[in-house]
């Protein structure tokens, strides 16, 4: 079960990396991610955003900051 959940989070992280655009609000990105992953909770999207941050940190610092903002905004929702 745990491995399945991790794979789902990894898949959502890939979706986030694909859909995230400069200037996109966290709500817009969450809605877009939920369009592809309709059963995803905000908590799962936040986890996926943090995973995206970790994976992208060494490649694009600006993108990483935007993903970090999304993850922080959604984690307490």
N, C-alpha and C positions, 0 to 999 in steps of 0.2 A: 504494500500500500504506500509506504513511504517513498519508494523509488518511483512509483507512478505519479505521485504528487510532485516530486522533483522534476520529472520529465515535463509535466504540465507547466510548471513555473518556468522551466527553461524555454519551452515553446512560446510562452507569453513574453518572455524577455526578448526573444527573437522578433516577435511581433512588435514590441515596443520600439526596438531599434529600427525596424522597417517603417513604422508609422510616424515616429516623432519628427516634428518639423520645428524649426526656429519660430518662436513667437506663439506656438501652440500652447493653449492653457492646459493645466493638468486635467481639468474636467473634459476638455475636448479629447485629450489623449485617452483618458479612461473610457469615455464613450466609444472611441474608435476601437480600443482593445476589446471591450465588451461586445462590440459588433462581431468580432471574430471568435471570441471566447465568452458566449452568453452566460455561462454558469460561473464565471469568475467573480470572486468577491473583491471588494476594494483592498482587503488585506493581501490577497493573492497578487493583485496588480502591483501593490506597493512592494511586495517581495520580489516580483519580477523586475520592477524598476531598479531596486537595489542591485539585483544580479546584473542587470544591464550596465549599471554604473561601474561595478567591479570589472566586468569584462571590457568595458570601453575606456577605462581610466588611462591606460597607456597609449591610446590611439588618438583621442580627440578631447582635450581638457574642456573646451567650451560645451561640447555635447554632454560630457560627463556632468557638468554643473547643472544643466537643464534637467537631466534625468534625476539628479540628486534632489533638486527642488520638487519634482513630481513625487518622488518617493517620500520625502519628508512631509509634504502636504497631505498625502493620502494615508500615511501610517496611523494617524490618530482618529481617522474618520470611522 
